[in-house]
Amino acid sequence: MSQPMIEVAFDLYAKAVDLRDRQRAFSDLVTLKAIPKQIEDPRFSAGVAAWEQVLNQVSATDEERLLAVAELMRTAQVVKAKKWSSRIVDVIQQTLVTPLPPARLLKDADERLNVARACGLSNASWLPAYLALSIAEEDTGEKARSEFLTALLSRTQSLADAFCLLGDAFSTIGFDTEAPGDSMAKRLVRTLSALRPVLLASLMESGEGAGKQFDGWLAAALRASGKPKDEKSQHDLTREVALTLHDLVRTRFSMATEPETFVVLKQCRAFFSQISWPSDLRDTMELLVQDVSEALLMLGRQDVPQQALLEQLELVCGLKERAKSVATQLADRHSELPERIRDWLRRGRLVVTHAASDVLQASLLDANDTSVGLALIESRKLAMAEETLQRIIGTVEIYEPSLIRSANGYAQQVRGTLSAFTEVANRRGIHLVGNEGETTDFSAKFFDPLRAISNPLVVVRRPAIVRTNGQQGGVDVLMKGLIE
């Protein structure tokens, strides 16, 4: 280590007029290992203060302001002393109250990386859209791209929201190249490749319509640039889209059961004129075949036939015949599935048995309940004959003792039948109004007269059959009784 070189670097760091000179001086101090060992040197404090001053200068350019943020973040990364790191973080957070200039103004990828790290210190409302645009505009800085993605996912409510912001951002960028569609495809490939490990590490929920928003992101990007023409670009983009879907459903399995999750593949399928996926993509697509198969199996075990998801199996398989074979194998291998689900998988469609209309069902129930009521009337008559039956049993006991067991058994069977009728009636809420032969007040709701009547007091000839309804104390009349 050369002390004279350290002194020169400290002097330049504190007094440099050109911001790039101050930046290089700090790099020299780090290389010479003077930082953080000589962190108490007042010239270090002066250099940090100079960067802070740039942030407050009205005359500072957008690039200078961004560079100051990046260098302060780099300083906080190098200097571990809490005194300095806390001070620098506070300054950065105060700066990020107002939006930053576009990160693309910094040509160095490491500088953009430090801007991304600085964005991770704030939760300002403008940041999600800024981060999405920075991701869309990032060219070769893979670390910066990954850092921007991490910051975006931690500042949105769901993946659906993040995909929506990315779609808006990618729709605004252009490429001054001979093949802008291929350039956009390469940018998307790099973004998706960086996104996948972030997805695996993130606990963010998918949100409503995440698959639809993913599809919208890709559509917005390719609408702005045009579709890729180069075969390699088409294959690379399709592969990254498929791998991203695979990681999405692996970490957020509910997405596997949503048919719209796989809709984005239709855009990729349109790249190719062949009747199936290109051969170099089939191993990747096989991952999605397995994902969709597992989702169909999981829903099938719950007796849920998801027709739209079965149709997506054809998309990921590439061929209708291949999809039918996969679905049939699922049905054959998993005998635990309900039979209607296995039949659905084999046929490719659900055979629906049309249910009776509500009116017809109500009519059938009324007819059945009326029959129960009539049986209840007859069982009441039989119950009234209990005393007569007991006298008969007594006579049998005297004159034919050998038949007493059969007689008692018959009496018990009668009682059991009456009890069963009563239980059925109670379950359906059916009961009788009036007793045959009793005198009661006439009610037109419950009774029809056998002949003209002039007296309000009438004799019941057949009880009315009624059923309780959902209203408090309310009943529906199934069959009016008869009076005279």
Backbone torsions as a table, in degrees:
resi	resn	phi	psi	omega
1	MET	NA	133.3	-179.7
2	SER	-104.3	112.6	-179.6
3	GLN	-61.8	-40.7	177.4
4	PRO	-58.6	-38.6	179.4
5	MET	-66.1	-36.1	177.6
6	ILE	-65.0	-42.2	-179.5
7	GLU	-62.6	-43.0	179.1
8	VAL	-61.9	-43.0	-179.1
9	ALA	-65.0	-41.2	178.0
10	PHE	-63.3	-43.5	-180.0
11	ASP	-60.9	-44.0	-179.1
12	LEU	-67.3	-38.1	179.6
13	TYR	-62.6	-37.1	-176.9
14	ALA	-81.3	-33.4	-167.7
15	LYS	-115.5	-2.9	-174.8
16	ALA	-59.6	138.2	175.7
17	VAL	-87.9	-40.0	178.2
18	ASP	-81.1	128.7	-176.9
19	LEU	-63.6	-34.0	179.3
20	ARG	-67.8	-33.1	175.7
21	ASP	-64.3	-41.7	178.8
22	ARG	-64.9	-39.4	177.8
23	GLN	-60.9	-45.9	179.8
24	ARG	-66.5	-35.6	179.4
25	ALA	-62.9	-40.9	178.7
26	PHE	-65.9	-39.6	177.3
27	SER	-60.3	-40.2	178.3
28	ASP	-64.6	-40.5	179.6
29	LEU	-63.5	-37.9	178.0
30	VAL	-68.3	-43.4	-179.7
31	THR	-63.3	-39.9	-179.6
32	LEU	-80.4	1.4	177.9
33	LYS	61.6	28.9	175.5
34	ALA	-81.0	-22.3	176.2
35	ILE	-110.9	126.4	11.2
36	PRO	-98.0	12.6	-174.4
37	LYS	-61.6	-41.1	-177.1
38	GLN	-107.4	40.7	-175.0
39	ILE	-67.2	-21.3	-179.1
40	GLU	-81.7	-3.2	177.4
41	ASP	-61.2	127.5	-177.2
42	PRO	-59.7	-24.3	179.6
43	ARG	-69.3	-27.5	174.6
44	PHE	-66.1	-44.9	178.7
45	SER	-61.3	-38.3	179.8
46	ALA	-65.6	-39.1	179.6
47	GLY	-66.1	-42.6	177.8
48	VAL	-62.6	-42.8	179.4
49	ALA	-62.2	-34.1	179.2
50	ALA	-65.2	-41.0	176.4
51	TRP	-63.7	-41.4	179.2
52	GLU	-63.1	-36.1	-179.6
53	GLN	-65.3	-36.1	178.7
54	VAL	-58.4	-38.0	-178.4
55	LEU	-64.6	-25.1	-177.0
56	ASN	-101.5	-3.1	-179.0
57	GLN	-80.0	125.5	177.2
58	VAL	-65.8	-31.4	-176.6
59	SER	-79.2	-8.8	-178.1
60	ALA	-67.1	137.8	177.6
61	THR	-75.7	166.7	177.7
62	ASP	-59.8	-41.5	-179.8
63	GLU	-65.0	-40.7	179.4
64	GLU	-64.8	-38.9	179.0
65	ARG	-65.0	-44.4	177.4
66	LEU	-62.1	-42.1	-179.5
67	LEU	-63.0	-38.6	178.8
68	ALA	-63.2	-42.1	177.3
69	VAL	-62.0	-45.4	-178.5
70	ALA	-62.4	-42.7	-177.6
71	GLU	-71.7	-36.8	175.8
72	LEU	-65.1	-38.5	177.4
73	MET	-65.8	-41.1	177.7
74	ARG	-62.2	-39.8	179.1
75	THR	-62.2	-43.6	178.9
76	ALA	-63.4	-31.6	178.5
77	GLN	-70.2	-36.0	-176.3
78	VAL	-83.3	-43.2	-176.2
79	VAL	-85.4	118.7	-176.9
80	LYS	-93.9	-10.8	-178.4
81	ALA	-62.3	128.7	-175.2
82	LYS	-60.4	-34.9	-179.1
83	LYS	-56.5	-47.0	-176.2
84	TRP	-80.2	-42.2	-178.0
85	SER	-63.6	-39.7	178.8
86	SER	-65.5	-41.6	-179.8
87	ARG	-63.6	-45.4	-177.2
88	ILE	-66.7	-41.6	178.4
89	VAL	-60.6	-42.3	178.3
90	ASP	-60.6	-42.6	180.0
91	VAL	-63.2	-44.3	-179.6
92	ILE	-63.9	-43.5	-179.6
93	GLN	-62.9	-38.6	177.0
94	GLN	-65.6	-37.6	179.3
95	THR	-65.4	-37.8	-175.3
96	LEU	-79.3	6.0	172.5
97	VAL	-63.7	-34.7	176.7
98	THR	-106.2	150.3	-176.2
99	PRO	-60.5	144.9	176.3
100	LEU	-84.0	157.1	170.6
101	PRO	-65.4	161.6	-179.3
102	PRO	-56.8	136.6	-177.5
103	ALA	-64.6	-22.7	-178.3
104	ARG	-63.7	-16.2	179.5
105	LEU	-64.3	-24.5	177.0
106	LEU	-88.1	120.4	-175.4
107	LYS	-78.5	-23.8	-177.6
108	ASP	-86.6	129.2	-177.3
109	ALA	-64.7	-34.6	179.1
110	ASP	-66.6	-34.3	177.1
111	GLU	-66.9	-40.7	177.0
112	ARG	-65.6	-34.2	176.2
113	LEU	-60.5	-42.8	-179.8
114	ASN	-70.1	-31.3	173.6
115	VAL	-64.6	-41.8	178.2
116	ALA	-61.5	-42.3	177.9
117	ARG	-63.9	-38.0	178.1
118	ALA	-64.1	-39.4	178.5
119	CYS	-61.5	-28.1	178.8
120	GLY	-69.8	-6.5	-179.9
121	LEU	-93.3	-5.1	-173.9
122	SER	-128.6	157.4	174.4
123	ASN	-122.2	31.4	-179.6
124	ALA	-58.7	147.3	-173.8
125	SER	-66.1	-24.9	-178.3
126	TRP	-81.0	-12.2	-171.6
127	LEU	-64.9	-45.1	-176.8
128	PRO	-53.9	-46.8	179.5
129	ALA	-65.9	-38.2	178.7
130	TYR	-64.4	-43.1	-179.8
131	LEU	-64.5	-41.9	179.2
132	ALA	-62.1	-42.1	178.5
133	LEU	-66.3	-38.8	178.2
134	SER	-62.9	-37.5	177.2
135	ILE	-65.0	-45.6	-178.6
136	ALA	-64.0	-35.3	-175.9
137	GLU	-88.9	-11.3	-179.1
138	GLU	-68.2	128.0	-176.0
139	ASP	-98.1	-71.9	-171.7
140	THR	-112.2	-5.9	-176.8
141	GLY	-83.8	91.6	-176.0
142	GLU	-67.5	-39.0	178.5
143	LYS	-66.7	-40.7	178.3
144	ALA	-63.9	-43.0	179.1
145	ARG	-58.8	-46.6	-179.6
146	SER	-63.2	-40.4	-179.5
147	GLU	-67.4	-40.9	176.7
148	PHE	-62.4	-41.3	179.1
149	LEU	-64.1	-43.4	178.9
150	THR	-60.7	-43.4	179.6
151	ALA	-65.4	-39.2	-180.0
152	LEU	-63.9	-47.6	-176.8
153	LEU	-66.4	-25.1	179.2
154	SER	-86.8	-2.5	-178.2
155	ARG	-122.5	14.9	173.8
156	THR	-124.2	157.7	-174.9
157	GLN	-75.4	-27.6	-176.0
158	SER	-158.7	168.0	175.4
159	LEU	-63.6	-35.3	178.5
160	ALA	-58.2	-43.0	178.7
161	ASP	-65.7	-42.3	-179.8
162	ALA	-63.5	-44.1	179.7
163	PHE	-63.7	-36.6	178.6
164	CYS	-63.3	-45.0	178.3
165	LEU	-63.6	-40.3	179.3
166	LEU	-66.0	-37.6	176.6
167	GLY	-62.2	-44.0	177.7
168	ASP	-61.9	-41.7	-177.2
169	ALA	-68.7	-46.9	-177.7
170	PHE	-66.6	-24.9	179.9
171	SER	-71.7	-12.6	-176.0
172	THR	-99.6	-10.8	-174.9
173	ILE	-94.9	149.7	178.6
174	GLY	-130.3	165.7	-178.5
175	PHE	-129.5	124.3	178.2
176	ASP	-88.8	64.7	-178.2
177	THR	-129.5	170.1	179.2
178	GLU	-69.1	-29.6	-178.9
179	ALA	-129.7	79.4	-177.6
180	PRO	-60.3	-31.0	178.3
181	GLY	-63.8	-40.9	177.4
182	ASP	-68.3	-37.9	178.3
183	SER	-63.9	-41.2	177.9
184	MET	-65.2	-40.7	179.4
185	ALA	-60.0	-42.5	179.2
186	LYS	-64.7	-39.1	178.3
187	ARG	-64.8	-41.5	178.0
188	LEU	-65.1	-40.0	179.0
189	VAL	-60.7	-45.8	179.8
190	ARG	-64.7	-38.0	-179.6
191	THR	-68.0	-46.3	180.0
192	LEU	-65.4	-37.9	178.0
193	SER	-62.7	-37.0	177.7
194	ALA	-77.2	-29.1	-177.6
195	LEU	-71.5	-35.8	-172.0
196	ARG	-58.4	-48.9	177.2
197	PRO	-65.0	-29.1	177.1
198	VAL	-68.1	-39.6	177.4
199	LEU	-61.3	-41.8	-178.1
200	LEU	-66.1	-31.0	-177.5
201	ALA	-89.6	-18.1	-175.1
202	SER	-86.5	146.1	176.4
203	LEU	-100.3	7.8	-177.6
204	MET	-62.0	138.5	178.3
205	GLU	-76.4	159.5	-175.6
206	SER	-70.6	-37.1	-178.2
207	GLY	83.0	170.6	-177.2
208	GLU	-76.3	127.0	175.7
209	GLY	72.9	31.3	-179.2
210	ALA	-61.3	-41.4	178.9
211	GLY	-62.6	-40.5	178.9
212	LYS	-65.3	-39.5	179.3
213	GLN	-69.6	-35.1	175.8
214	PHE	-62.0	-45.0	177.0
215	ASP	-61.2	-40.9	179.3
216	GLY	-65.5	-37.0	177.4
217	TRP	-59.8	-51.6	-178.4
218	LEU	-63.5	-41.1	-179.0
219	ALA	-64.0	-42.7	-179.6
220	ALA	-63.8	-41.1	-179.5
221	ALA	-64.7	-47.7	-176.8
222	LEU	-74.7	-24.1	175.0
223	ARG	-68.6	-34.6	-179.5
224	ALA	-73.5	-33.3	-173.5
225	SER	-109.4	-20.6	-169.5
226	GLY	93.5	161.0	-177.6
227	LYS	-75.0	150.9	176.5
228	PRO	-66.5	140.9	179.7
229	LYS	-102.6	-30.4	-177.9
230	ASP	-71.5	133.9	-177.2
231	GLU	-60.3	-41.6	-179.8
232	LYS	-63.3	-41.6	178.4
233	SER	-62.7	-40.8	178.6
234	GLN	-62.8	-45.7	-178.4
235	HIS	-66.7	-44.2	-178.4
236	ASP	-63.3	-42.5	-179.6
237	LEU	-66.3	-44.1	179.0
238	THR	-60.7	-42.2	-179.7
239	ARG	-62.7	-44.5	-178.7
240	GLU	-68.5	-37.0	176.3
241	VAL	-62.0	-45.2	-179.6
242	ALA	-64.7	-42.5	179.7
243	LEU	-67.0	-35.6	176.8
244	THR	-65.4	-42.9	176.2
245	LEU	-60.1	-42.3	179.9
246	HIS	-60.7	-44.2	179.0
247	ASP	-68.4	-34.3	177.9
248	LEU	-62.5	-48.3	-176.4
249	VAL	-76.6	-22.6	175.6
250	ARG	-69.9	-37.8	-175.4
251	THR	-95.9	-20.1	179.6
252	ARG	-136.0	79.4	-165.9
253	PHE	-66.2	-20.4	178.0
254	SER	-61.3	-26.9	179.1
255	MET	-67.1	-26.6	-179.5
256	ALA	-65.6	-26.8	-178.1
257	THR	-89.3	-1.2	179.7
258	GLU	-100.4	113.9	-176.7
259	PRO	-55.5	-34.0	-176.7
260	GLU	-67.0	-15.3	178.5
261	THR	-57.2	-36.9	-172.2
262	PHE	-97.6	3.8	-176.5
263	VAL	-61.5	-32.9	-177.9
264	VAL	-57.1	-25.9	-179.5
265	LEU	-65.8	-21.6	179.2
266	LYS	-63.4	-34.9	177.2
267	GLN	-65.1	-41.1	179.0
268	CYS	-68.7	-37.4	-179.0
269	ARG	-62.5	-30.1	-178.9
270	ALA	-69.4	-14.2	177.4
271	PHE	-67.9	-26.2	-167.5
272	PHE	-114.8	138.0	-179.5
273	SER	-90.3	-14.3	-179.2
274	GLN	-65.8	160.5	-179.4
275	ILE	-77.0	-13.6	178.0
276	SER	-133.7	174.2	177.8
277	TRP	-65.0	146.7	175.7
278	PRO	-55.7	149.3	-172.9
279	SER	-59.9	-35.6	-177.5
280	ASP	-76.1	-4.5	177.7
281	LEU	-104.4	-7.2	-170.3
282	ARG	-68.0	-35.6	177.4
283	ASP	-62.9	-40.3	178.1
284	THR	-66.8	-44.0	-179.2
285	MET	-66.0	-26.4	179.1
286	GLU	-63.6	-28.7	175.5
287	LEU	-61.7	-40.9	179.7
288	LEU	-73.4	-32.5	174.3
289	VAL	-58.7	-43.2	178.7
290	GLN	-66.1	-40.8	-179.8
291	ASP	-62.3	-47.4	-179.3
292	VAL	-66.6	-38.3	178.4
293	SER	-61.8	-43.5	178.7
294	GLU	-63.7	-38.8	178.9
295	ALA	-66.0	-42.5	177.2
296	LEU	-62.2	-38.9	-179.8
297	LEU	-67.1	-43.0	180.0
298	MET	-63.4	-45.7	178.3
299	LEU	-66.3	-37.5	179.7
300	GLY	-61.8	-39.3	178.7
301	ARG	-64.6	-22.4	175.9
302	GLN	-94.5	9.9	179.7
303	ASP	62.0	39.0	179.1
304	VAL	-117.0	104.5	176.4
305	PRO	-85.0	109.9	-178.3
306	GLN	-98.7	94.3	-173.8
307	GLN	-63.2	-41.4	-178.8
308	ALA	-63.4	-34.5	178.3
309	LEU	-70.8	-36.5	176.7
310	LEU	-62.7	-34.4	177.2
311	GLU	-69.0	-31.9	177.0
312	GLN	-69.2	-24.3	176.3
313	LEU	-61.0	-38.1	177.0
314	GLU	-63.9	-37.6	179.3
315	LEU	-63.6	-48.2	-177.1
316	VAL	-73.8	-28.6	177.2
317	CYS	-73.5	-32.8	-179.8
318	GLY	92.4	-25.7	-179.9
319	LEU	-131.9	139.0	179.0
320	LYS	-62.6	-40.2	-179.0
321	GLU	-64.7	-39.4	179.0
322	ARG	-65.5	-42.2	178.8
323	ALA	-63.1	-41.6	179.3
324	LYS	-63.6	-38.9	178.8
325	SER	-64.9	-43.1	179.8
326	VAL	-63.3	-44.8	-179.2
327	ALA	-64.9	-40.3	179.1
328	THR	-64.4	-40.8	178.0
329	GLN	-62.9	-37.2	176.1
330	LEU	-59.9	-46.1	-179.4
331	ALA	-63.5	-40.5	-176.9
332	ASP	-71.8	-36.0	-174.5
333	ARG	-82.4	-20.3	-173.1
334	HIS	-118.8	84.2	-179.5
335	SER	-70.5	-13.2	180.0
336	GLU	-74.8	-13.0	179.8
337	LEU	-69.5	146.9	174.2
338	PRO	-55.9	146.5	-174.3
339	GLU	-61.4	-34.8	-179.3
340	ARG	-68.9	-30.0	177.0
341	ILE	-71.0	-42.1	178.5
342	ARG	-63.8	-40.2	177.9
343	ASP	-64.4	-40.0	177.8
344	TRP	-62.1	-44.0	179.7
345	LEU	-63.3	-38.3	-179.0
346	ARG	-72.5	-40.5	-177.1
347	ARG	-79.6	-31.5	-174.4
348	GLY	86.2	3.5	177.9
349	ARG	-153.5	157.9	-178.2
350	LEU	-96.1	125.3	176.1
351	VAL	-82.6	113.5	-174.2
352	VAL	-96.7	126.4	172.8
353	THR	-91.5	115.3	-175.6
354	HIS	-67.1	126.4	179.6
355	ALA	-78.8	152.8	177.0
356	ALA	-64.9	149.8	179.7
357	SER	-65.4	160.6	180.0
358	ASP	-60.6	-38.9	-179.0
359	VAL	-65.0	-42.8	-179.8
360	LEU	-65.8	-42.5	179.0
361	GLN	-60.9	-42.8	179.2
362	ALA	-63.2	-39.6	179.4
363	SER	-63.9	-42.3	179.2
364	LEU	-64.7	-40.6	179.3
365	LEU	-65.0	-40.8	178.5
366	ASP	-61.4	-42.6	-179.9
367	ALA	-63.8	-43.4	179.0
368	ASN	-64.1	-42.7	-178.4
369	ASP	-67.1	-34.2	176.2
370	THR	-63.2	-40.6	178.0
371	SER	-63.5	-39.2	177.2
372	VAL	-63.0	-40.4	179.2
373	GLY	-63.7	-41.7	177.8
374	LEU	-63.3	-39.1	176.9
375	ALA	-65.0	-34.5	179.0
376	LEU	-66.3	-37.0	176.8
377	ILE	-62.0	-45.8	-179.1
378	GLU	-66.7	-36.5	179.9
379	SER	-68.7	-31.0	176.1
380	ARG	-65.4	-41.0	177.5
381	LYS	-61.8	-41.4	-179.4
382	LEU	-65.4	-37.1	179.3
383	ALA	-66.3	-34.6	179.2
384	MET	-68.4	-19.3	179.6
385	ALA	-89.3	9.1	-177.4
386	GLU	-60.6	-41.4	-178.2
387	GLU	-64.3	-41.4	177.8
388	THR	-62.8	-40.6	-179.4
389	LEU	-62.8	-39.6	-179.5
390	GLN	-66.1	-36.1	178.1
391	ARG	-66.6	-37.8	178.9
392	ILE	-64.1	-42.2	180.0
393	ILE	-63.1	-38.1	178.3
394	GLY	-63.0	-41.4	178.5
395	THR	-64.8	-41.0	179.1
396	VAL	-62.4	-38.4	-177.8
397	GLU	-63.2	-31.2	-178.4
398	ILE	-80.4	-47.3	-170.8
399	TYR	-95.1	-26.6	179.1
400	GLU	-136.4	71.0	-176.4
401	PRO	-56.5	-27.7	-176.8
402	SER	-69.9	-16.6	-178.6
403	LEU	-97.4	-0.4	-173.8
404	ILE	-63.2	-37.7	-179.0
405	ARG	-64.3	-41.8	179.3
406	SER	-65.9	-39.2	-179.3
407	ALA	-65.1	-45.0	177.8
408	ASN	-63.8	-38.1	178.2
409	GLY	-62.8	-40.1	178.4
410	TYR	-64.8	-42.9	179.5
411	ALA	-61.4	-41.2	179.3
412	GLN	-65.2	-38.4	179.6
413	GLN	-65.2	-38.0	177.4
414	VAL	-62.5	-45.5	179.7
415	ARG	-61.8	-40.9	179.4
416	GLY	-63.7	-39.4	178.8
417	THR	-65.2	-42.7	178.2
418	LEU	-61.7	-42.1	179.3
419	SER	-63.5	-39.6	179.8
420	ALA	-65.7	-42.3	177.7
421	PHE	-60.1	-43.8	-179.8
422	THR	-63.0	-39.8	-179.8
423	GLU	-64.8	-44.3	178.5
424	VAL	-60.9	-44.2	-179.7
425	ALA	-62.5	-42.2	179.9
426	ASN	-63.8	-40.0	-179.9
427	ARG	-62.9	-34.7	179.4
428	ARG	-91.2	-0.7	179.5
429	GLY	72.4	28.9	-176.0
430	ILE	-99.1	134.3	172.5
431	HIS	-149.8	172.9	-175.0
432	LEU	-106.3	145.3	175.1
433	VAL	-111.3	118.0	-179.3
434	GLY	93.3	154.6	176.4
435	ASN	-120.9	138.2	-178.1
436	GLU	-57.5	126.7	178.2
437	GLY	92.9	-11.6	-179.0
438	GLU	-83.9	156.4	177.9
439	THR	-96.6	134.4	-177.3
440	THR	-149.5	170.3	176.1
441	ASP	-76.5	141.4	-178.9
442	PHE	-70.1	136.9	175.3
443	SER	-135.9	116.4	-178.4
444	ALA	-65.8	-21.5	179.5
445	LYS	-68.7	-36.0	-172.1
446	PHE	-105.5	-21.4	-170.7
447	PHE	-131.9	149.4	169.0
448	ASP	-114.7	136.1	179.1
449	PRO	-78.8	144.5	176.1
450	LEU	-75.0	-27.3	176.5
451	ARG	-150.1	171.1	-178.7
452	ALA	-59.1	139.0	-178.7
453	ILE	-123.8	149.2	178.3
454	SER	-122.1	-14.7	-177.5
455	ASN	-102.7	132.9	178.8
456	PRO	-65.2	-20.3	177.0
457	LEU	-90.0	127.2	-175.8
458	VAL	-131.0	166.4	178.7
459	VAL	-107.9	129.5	-179.4
460	VAL	-78.0	124.6	176.2
461	ARG	-101.9	-26.8	173.2
462	ARG	-148.8	128.3	-179.2
463	PRO	-63.6	154.3	174.1
464	ALA	-81.9	147.2	178.4
465	ILE	-105.9	120.6	-177.4
466	VAL	-129.2	161.7	178.9
467	ARG	-135.4	131.8	179.8
468	THR	-67.6	143.8	176.6
469	ASN	-113.6	-173.0	-174.2
470	GLY	-71.6	-18.2	-179.1
471	GLN	-76.7	148.8	-176.8
472	GLN	-62.8	116.6	178.0
473	GLY	74.3	4.2	-176.4
474	GLY	-85.9	149.0	177.6
475	VAL	-136.6	151.0	171.6
476	ASP	-105.7	134.1	179.3
477	VAL	-85.6	117.2	179.1
478	LEU	-87.8	-36.7	177.1
479	MET	-152.4	123.7	179.6
480	LYS	-69.1	149.4	175.2
481	GLY	-81.8	174.1	179.4
482	LEU	-116.6	138.3	179.5
483	ILE	-137.3	164.6	172.6
484	GLU	-152.2	NA	NA
